[in-house]
Amino acid sequence: MIFRRKAKNDEAETTGGFFGDDEATAEETGAESGSGEPRGEGPFDSNEVDPAILTAEDRIDLGALVITGMPGMELRLQVDEASGDVQAVLLVLEDSALELRAFAAPKTSGIWAEVRREIAAEATRMGGTASETEGPFGTELVLVVPVEDPEGQIFSQTSRVIGIDGPRWLLRATVLGRAAVEPDAAPPMEQSLRNVVVVRGSEPMAPRESLALRLPAGAQPVDEEEA
């Protein structure tokens, strides 16, 4: 497994065949999220699954998130070069991607409804559009926003932003690429999201504070010049 560190706040990626050949299925429970929405098919809280699942060979421990990939899927990590902190997880399969971020939330209520409104307002401020729709994980956002590519060309990018309220956490998932616009490409991204286990921990945290992510075991940082 090779870890490549790029520019500050840019994407750094690990490559290698570390996702097994068999698709893992998360253990079904009757769990409910902080907002009362059922999560019976995942994603799960670490207290809702058998501890052995967290250390299975096909699982990748990233600290606050334990993930399971699919054949051919790449794991990329967005890292702050100055601090070395992992800020987000990106799962890439062909021309689709799933970005994952986890945050602390209050014990008694979910925060996705509030966060969703703020994301929609920000998309509008950027000159884009945001529309709510009902998806397999509840109410989600479809964003269409202007994006500048490395050559300076402006194009519209469509994404699906999914929020899942769990016990004292919010998992925010953004579907990008073909899976965001073509329903037949979405199932692998959605299944990868269902297989996520969130490790919130017991320490007190302020609502919306990012849950700590870390590099997977065995990842070797490599400077961009060396890569």
Protein Blocks (a to p, Z undefined) as FASTA:
>chain_A
ZZddddehiacddedjfbcfbdcdddddfbdcfkopacklopadfklpcfklmmgmkbcc
ehjaccdddehiacdddddfknopafbdcddehjaccddddddddfkbcfklmmmmmmmm
mmmmnopacdddddfkbcadddddddddfkopacdddddddddddehiacddddehjllm
mmklmmmmmmmmmmpccdebjadcdehiacdddddehiacddfklZZ
